[in-house]
Amino acid sequence: MTRRSWAEPWKIKMVEPITMTTRAHREQALQAAGYNSFLLQSDDVYIDLLTDSGTSAMSDHMWAGLMEGDEAYAGSRSFRHLCEAVEEVYGYPETIPTHQGRGAEHIMSQVLISPGDSVPGNMYFTTTRFHQEYAGGRFVDVIVDEAHQPSSTHPFKGNVDLAKLQALIDEVGADKIPYVSAETNVNMAGGQPMSMANLRDLYALCSRHGILVMLDATRALENAWFIKQREPGYENKSVREIVLEICSYSDGATVSSKKDNLVNIGGFMAVRDPEIARKARALLVAFEGLQTYGGMAGRDMEALSRGIREMVASDDHVRARIGQVEYLGNLLIGGGVPIVLPIGGHGVFVDAGAVLSHIPQDEFPAQALTAAVYLDSGVRGMERGIVSAGRDATTGENHRPKLELMRLAIPRRVYTQSHMDVVAESIIEVYRQREQIRGLRFTYEPPALRFFQARFEPV
Ligand SMILES: *Cc1c(COP(=O)(O)O)cnc(C)c1O
């Protein structure tokens, strides 16, 4: 059969030049950044795969929305458009706008969690767990064991292990569990989906015990695509229908709009219960802004309402988005580089623990690999391992995640296939010379969310 290529369902209308740097320049930049890719200047980066958060390219229709934003302080028309889009696409009648995802997590945690509560979740996300603990809760991981095994090819590594959840309910009692925090397309597991069957069973179990299900629906679109690909009965449904069904098995959600929603800033909390919405709005005015803007400009809400509709307008967008991630992943597999399988929705996760098996976890293998790749080509990834996991709030001990990963997150609609070729060639080259890479140690360790600002030096 002759090869039939696929290409992106968009063409380029405006370009942004990027800098190509020398190795000597990158050596200096890396030292100045304390070997932390978060502290690099973007001017020193060639291909930026630090995050897919807020780095998407908006469409011409979304940019036009910026001009049409209604900047009224109260009762903005653009807020109304946002509410309509959220209800149409996610199905929740109450929308609470926030400046980004963590703003929504803060408000939701403060409204629902009491000190001493347990909050089960399918693996933690950094800011989500922070806000749950900040509100006095205790995060309990109830994800399936396969999520912690980089080589497991389980199709739904984001699933909640219902036996683990039941054991927690038996141990602490349902009244000490305000909600289950269920993340779609689990970021920290490598962008791995939940199945619809698991979501349905989770909601049924929780409903029996009077426990709410709150989604982190930040990546519901990417999750929907995997359900369409992998779960029997969904192959002929559109991602639009699947996203709506995902949300139907929940009482509400927090969303960082900097991901699926295709905007550079924004987020929201959305719920069905007007009483929870009322409590959230009462806090919103203190922490984010009035209930009709919550930290976003009117133009941001206008672009966001368009982005929410655009992401599900046809399946072509998400097919190309995840197709590009898979393209990069398959190049790395071809080069022998160990990565998390199946390839996830928003990026490729290199198994740094396996690549740098000569570096102990206390010397931050994923951080060291990320620095080595930057040095080789100016490609910026990020650490997702022991540095990101942080310390236990009560004991002060390091959390010891089983996964020690370098994340290469792909911004949506920003880079071409040739950029992916350059990235793969660099990583394969670094992989060949892996024995020369040394571990790192802290020269500065911040007290919370340390991965953002920590500084290191080679041991
Ligand atoms: C990015 C992200 C968040 C936090 O959102 P921000 O907009 O960065 O505050 C929460 N959950 C998931 C799954 C995310 O990917």
Ligand as a Chemical Component Dictionary entry (heavy atoms), coordinates in Angstrom:
data_LIG
# 
_chem_comp.id                   LIG 
_chem_comp.type                 NON-POLYMER 
_chem_comp.pdbx_formal_charge   0 
_chem_comp.three_letter_code    LIG 
# 
loop_
_chem_comp_atom.comp_id 
_chem_comp_atom.atom_id 
_chem_comp_atom.alt_atom_id 
_chem_comp_atom.type_symbol 
_chem_comp_atom.charge 
_chem_comp_atom.model_Cartn_x 
_chem_comp_atom.model_Cartn_y 
_chem_comp_atom.model_Cartn_z 
_chem_comp_atom.pdbx_ordinal 
LIG C1 C1 C 0 -2.174 22.716 34.383 1  
LIG C2 C2 C 0 -3.000 21.850 35.199 2  
LIG C3 C3 C 0 -3.564 22.316 36.389 3  
LIG C4 C4 C 0 -3.290 23.701 36.971 4  
LIG O1 O1 O 0 -3.748 24.696 36.154 5  
LIG P1 P1 P 0 -3.034 26.143 36.035 6  
LIG O2 O2 O 0 -3.836 26.831 35.003 7  
LIG O3 O3 O 0 -1.623 25.906 35.642 8  
LIG O4 O4 O 0 -3.134 26.791 37.361 9  
LIG C5 C5 C 0 -4.366 21.444 37.085 10 
LIG N1 N1 N 0 -4.601 20.193 36.656 11 
LIG C6 C6 C 0 -4.071 19.723 35.524 12 
LIG C7 C7 C 0 -4.379 18.341 35.075 13 
LIG C8 C8 C 0 -3.251 20.518 34.755 14 
LIG O5 O5 O 0 -2.719 20.027 33.641 15 
# 
loop_
_chem_comp_bond.comp_id 
_chem_comp_bond.atom_id_1 
_chem_comp_bond.atom_id_2 
_chem_comp_bond.value_order 
_chem_comp_bond.pdbx_ordinal 
LIG C1 C2 SING 1  
LIG C2 C3 SING 2  
LIG C2 C8 DOUB 3  
LIG C3 C4 SING 4  
LIG C3 C5 DOUB 5  
LIG C4 O1 SING 6  
LIG O1 P1 SING 7  
LIG P1 O2 DOUB 8  
LIG P1 O3 SING 9  
LIG P1 O4 SING 10 
LIG C5 N1 SING 11 
LIG N1 C6 DOUB 12 
LIG C6 C7 SING 13 
LIG C6 C8 SING 14 
LIG C8 O5 SING 15 
# 
